[in-house]
Amino acid sequence: MTVKNPEVSTVRRQPMSNTKLLMLIAIGIFVFMYAAAMIFLGKRFLTVQEIFNLLNNNAYLIILGCSLTIVMIGGGIDISVGGVVCLTAMSVAKFLQFSGIEGPAGVALSILLALAIGLFFGIEQGFLVSYLGIQPFIVTLAGMFLSRGVTTMVSSENIPIKHEAFQAMKKITLQIPGVLKLELGAAIALLILLGMYLLLRHHKLGRSIYALGGNQQSALMLGINVKRSRFLSYVISSVLAAIAGYVFIMHASSGKTSIGLRSEMDAIASAIIGGTLLTGGVGNVFGTFFGVMILTTIQEIMAASKVQESYWQEIASGAILALFILLQSVVLAQRGKKVQLQGRLKAKKE
């Protein structure tokens, strides 16, 4: 006669969290889309390098998606990140090209410049939202206009980067000859992805951000410093946006005034597709990663299908986003009904 361990049984009966469920849905959609592309569009999608090309070409968007995910989990929004990406990229490009500081010192100072830009916007916006109670949409809208305006002051023309130490750093790759090639920027993006996951899941600040987005009053009752947590989420978001701008020029080797246009919208869409709710409290950076991969796979499918009109990409991306929002609503509504039913049955038994 076997005796069941009650602790094991209790663990097995725990329902899957909304965060994990929505992330698994995003992963499933990505696998389905990529498998369909391999079947119907041939050799281009059959190579391992194609997946790594998605990473190399969209490393900055992965980082930007992480920044939006953190703010959105906390119940906020940050639409200034695209402007911060552009300002960082243009400022760093102009510094490297015209400062006259050569060698590793020039690269190190350019990295510090990027971080300083991110810290400035993060501290300023975080303070206004957290400690003065101004609506985050208004604050970050102002931040978007400010960053775009300052970018035009820095330069209104494209700036190619010929800095030797920067170019040497850019050429660093992780590769297996004939199999795959991963750029340094993509490796940085993956490390940041892992770091943000650990922060959100295993650090006090991450748990505070989840609690803040779930229910601010409950977070206050639990003794969480709500203002500090919200402030730090905006600081992290802007710093990550600045890093995304630096990673962008590592891939493109030039600063452009068009950098980051609509990238905040792409990052928000990626986060939503990956299972992050605009209402806060639910989300996962790994889900956002697959959201980025879904959007970029759509673009690659359109290119492989020889669809020249860009509006078809917009239509496809919009349709996918609407589908995910509808799917999230249906899934969460059904789970809510199930929880209510279980509560009623439990109350009757008692």
C-alpha positions in Angstrom: 0.0 0.0 0.0 1.5 3.4 -1.1 1.0 6.5 0.9 0.9 9.8 -1.0 3.1 12.6 0.2 0.6 15.5 1.0 3.3 18.1 0.4 3.9 16.8 -3.2 0.2 16.7 -3.8 -0.2 20.2 -2.7 2.6 21.4 -5.0 1.1 19.6 -8.0 -2.3 21.2 -7.4 -1.0 24.7 -7.6 -2.4 26.5 -10.7 -0.1 27.9 -13.2 0.4 31.7 -12.8 -1.0 34.1 -15.3 2.5 35.3 -16.1 3.7 31.8 -17.0 0.6 30.9 -18.9 0.7 34.0 -21.1 4.4 33.5 -21.7 3.8 29.9 -22.8 1.2 31.1 -25.2 3.7 33.5 -26.8 6.3 30.8 -27.1 3.8 28.5 -28.7 2.8 31.1 -31.3 6.4 31.8 -32.1 7.2 28.1 -32.5 4.2 27.7 -34.8 5.0 30.7 -36.9 8.7 29.7 -37.3 7.8 26.1 -38.1 5.3 27.3 -40.7 8.0 29.6 -42.2 10.4 26.6 -42.4 7.9 24.4 -44.2 6.5 27.0 -46.7 9.4 29.4 -47.2 12.3 27.0 -47.5 16.0 27.0 -46.8 16.3 30.6 -45.4 14.5 29.5 -42.2 16.2 26.1 -41.9 19.6 27.4 -40.8 20.6 28.0 -37.2 22.2 31.2 -38.2 18.8 32.7 -39.3 17.6 32.6 -35.6 20.9 34.3 -34.6 20.4 36.9 -37.3 17.1 37.8 -35.6 19.0 38.3 -32.4 21.8 40.3 -34.1 19.5 42.6 -36.0 17.1 43.2 -33.1 19.4 43.2 -30.0 18.5 46.8 -29.1 14.8 46.0 -29.3 15.2 43.1 -26.9 16.8 45.4 -24.4 14.1 48.1 -25.0 11.4 45.4 -24.5 13.0 44.6 -21.1 12.8 48.3 -20.1 9.1 48.6 -21.0 8.3 45.3 -19.3 9.7 46.4 -16.0 7.7 49.7 -16.0 4.5 48.0 -17.2 4.7 45.3 -14.6 4.7 48.1 -12.1 1.6 49.6 -13.6 3.3 52.4 -15.4 4.3 53.3 -19.0 7.3 54.9 -20.6 7.0 56.3 -24.1 10.3 58.3 -23.9 12.5 55.2 -24.5 12.6 55.6 -28.3 13.8 59.2 -27.9 16.4 58.1 -25.3 17.7 55.5 -27.7 18.1 58.1 -30.5 19.7 60.7 -28.3 22.2 58.2 -26.9 23.1 56.9 -30.3 23.6 60.3 -31.8 25.5 61.7 -28.8 27.8 58.7 -28.6 28.4 58.8 -32.4 29.3 62.4 -32.4 31.5 62.0 -29.3 33.4 59.1 -30.9 33.8 60.8 -34.2 34.7 64.3 -33.2 36.1 64.2 -29.6 39.6 63.2 -30.7 39.9 60.8 -27.8 41.3 57.6 -29.4 41.8 54.1 -28.1 39.9 52.3 -25.3 39.6 55.5 -23.3 37.4 57.0 -26.0 35.1 53.9 -25.9 35.0 53.9 -22.1 34.0 57.6 -22.0 31.3 57.0 -24.7 29.8 54.2 -22.5 29.8 56.6 -19.5 28.1 59.2 -21.7 25.4 56.8 -22.6 24.8 55.7 -19.0 24.7 59.4 -17.9 22.0 60.2 -20.5 19.9 57.2 -19.3 20.4 58.2 -15.6 19.3 61.8 -16.3 16.0 60.8 -17.9 15.4 58.0 -15.5 16.0 60.1 -12.3 14.0 63.1 -13.7 11.0 61.1 -15.0 11.1 58.7 -12.0 11.0 61.7 -9.6 8.1 63.4 -11.3 6.0 60.2 -11.5 6.8 58.7 -8.1 7.3 61.6 -5.8 5.2 64.3 -7.4 2.4 62.0 -8.6 2.2 63.2 -12.2 0.7 60.8 -14.7 3.5 58.7 -16.3 2.1 59.1 -19.8 2.4 62.9 -19.6 5.8 62.8 -18.0 7.3 60.4 -20.5 5.6 62.2 -23.4 7.5 65.3 -22.4 10.6 63.2 -22.1 10.1 61.9 -25.6 9.8 65.5 -27.0 12.8 66.6 -25.0 15.1 63.8 -26.1 14.1 64.2 -29.7 14.6 67.9 -29.6 18.1 67.6 -28.0 19.0 65.0 -30.6 18.3 67.5 -33.3 20.6 70.0 -31.5 23.4 67.4 -31.3 23.2 66.7 -35.0 20.6 66.8 -37.8 22.7 64.6 -40.1 23.8 61.0 -40.0 27.2 60.4 -38.4 29.3 57.5 -39.5 31.6 56.2 -36.8 35.2 55.5 -37.8 36.7 55.3 -34.3 39.2 52.5 -34.5 38.8 51.1 -30.9 35.0 51.2 -31.3 35.2 49.4 -34.6 37.5 46.8 -33.1 35.0 46.3 -30.2 32.1 46.1 -32.8 33.9 43.2 -34.6 34.0 41.0 -31.5 31.7 38.0 -32.1 30.9 34.7 -30.5 30.9 32.2 -33.3 31.2 28.6 -34.4 32.6 28.7 -37.9 30.0 27.7 -40.5 27.3 27.2 -37.9 26.5 30.5 -36.1 27.7 34.0 -35.5 26.5 36.1 -32.5 27.4 39.8 -32.3 28.6 41.4 -29.1 25.5 43.5 -29.0 23.3 40.4 -29.1 25.3 38.8 -26.3 24.9 41.9 -24.2 21.1 41.8 -24.9 20.9 38.2 -23.8 22.8 38.9 -20.6 20.5 41.9 -19.8 17.5 39.6 -20.4 18.8 37.1 -17.9 19.8 39.9 -15.4 16.3 41.5 -15.6 14.6 38.1 -15.1 16.7 37.4 -12.0 15.9 40.9 -10.7 12.2 40.6 -11.2 12.0 37.0 -9.9 14.6 36.7 -7.2 15.2 40.2 -5.9 13.3 42.3 -3.3 12.9 45.2 -5.8 11.5 42.9 -8.5 8.9 41.4 -6.1 8.0 44.9 -5.0 7.4 46.0 -8.6 5.1 43.0 -9.1 3.2 43.9 -5.9 3.0 47.5 -6.9 1.5 46.7 -10.3 -0.9 44.1 -8.8 -2.4 46.4 -6.1 -0.8 49.5 -4.8 -2.9 49.6 -1.6 -2.0 46.0 -0.8 1.7 46.8 -1.5 1.5 49.7 1.0 -0.1 47.4 3.6 2.8 44.9 3.1 5.2 47.7 4.0 6.6 48.1 0.5 8.1 51.5 -0.3 5.9 52.2 -3.3 7.4 55.5 -4.3 11.0 54.1 -4.2 10.0 51.0 -6.2 8.3 53.0 -8.9 11.2 55.5 -9.0 13.7 52.7 -9.5 11.7 51.1 -12.2 11.8 54.3 -14.3 15.5 54.7 -13.6 16.2 51.1 -14.8 13.9 51.6 -17.8 15.8 54.7 -19.0 19.3 53.2 -18.4 18.3 50.2 -20.4 17.0 52.4 -23.2 20.4 54.2 -23.2 22.2 50.8 -23.4 19.8 49.9 -26.3 20.9 53.0 -28.1 24.6 52.1 -27.7 23.9 48.5 -28.8 22.2 49.9 -31.9 25.2 51.8 -33.1 27.4 48.8 -32.3 25.3 47.1 -35.0 24.8 50.0 -37.4 28.2 51.8 -37.0 26.5 55.1 -37.4 24.2 57.5 -35.7 21.0 58.4 -37.5 18.2 60.9 -36.6 15.7 58.2 -37.5 17.0 55.8 -34.9 14.3 54.7 -32.5 11.3 56.0 -34.4 8.3 54.0 -33.3 10.6 51.7 -31.3 8.7 52.5 -28.1 5.6 51.2 -29.8 7.4 48.0 -31.0 8.7 47.5 -27.4 5.2 47.9 -25.9 3.8 45.6 -28.5 6.5 43.0 -27.8 5.8 43.2 -24.1 2.0 42.8 -24.6 2.5 39.9 -27.0 4.8 38.3 -24.5 2.1 38.4 -21.8 2.7 41.7 -19.9 -0.6 43.4 -19.0 -1.0 47.1 -19.3 -2.8 47.0 -16.0 0.3 45.8 -14.2 1.3 42.9 -12.0 1.7 40.4 -14.7 4.6 39.9 -17.1 7.9 38.2 -17.8 11.0 39.5 -19.7 11.4 36.1 -21.4 7.8 36.4 -22.7 8.8 39.9 -24.0 11.8 38.3 -25.7 9.5 35.9 -27.6 7.3 38.9 -28.4 10.2 40.6 -30.1 11.0 37.4 -32.0 7.3 37.1 -33.2 7.3 40.7 -34.5 10.7 40.2 -36.3 9.7 36.8 -37.7 6.7 38.5 -39.2 9.0 41.0 -41.0 11.3 38.1 -42.2 8.3 36.2 -43.5 7.1 39.2 -45.4 10.6 39.8 -46.8 10.9 36.1 -47.8 7.5 36.2 -49.4 8.7 39.2 -51.5 6.0 41.5 -50.2 7.4 44.9 -51.0 4.7 47.1 -49.5 5.6 48.0 -45.9 2.0 48.5 -44.9 1.4 44.7 -45.0 4.0 44.4 -42.2 2.1 47.0 -40.2 -1.2 45.2 -40.8 0.2 41.8 -39.9 1.8 43.2 -36.7 -1.4 45.0 -35.7 -3.4 41.8 -36.3 -1.0 39.7 -34.2 -1.2 42.3 -31.4 -5.0 42.5 -31.5 -5.1 38.7 -31.4 -2.9 38.5 -28.4 -4.9 41.1 -26.5 -8.1 39.3 -27.2 -6.5 35.9 -26.3 -5.2 37.4 -23.0 -8.6 38.8 -22.2 -10.4 35.5 -22.8 -7.8 33.4 -21.0 -7.7 35.6 -17.9 -11.5 35.9 -17.9 -11.9 32.1 -17.9 -9.3 31.7 -15.2 -11.1 34.3 -13.1 -14.4 32.5 -13.4 -12.7 29.2 -12.5 -11.2 30.8 -9.4 -14.6 32.2 -8.3 -16.3 28.9 -8.9 -13.6 27.1 -6.8 -14.1 29.7 -4.0 -17.8 29.2 -4.0 -17.5 25.4 -3.8 -15.0 25.7 -1.0 -17.3 28.0 0.9 -20.2 25.5 0.5 -18.1 22.6 1.8 -17.1 24.7 4.9 
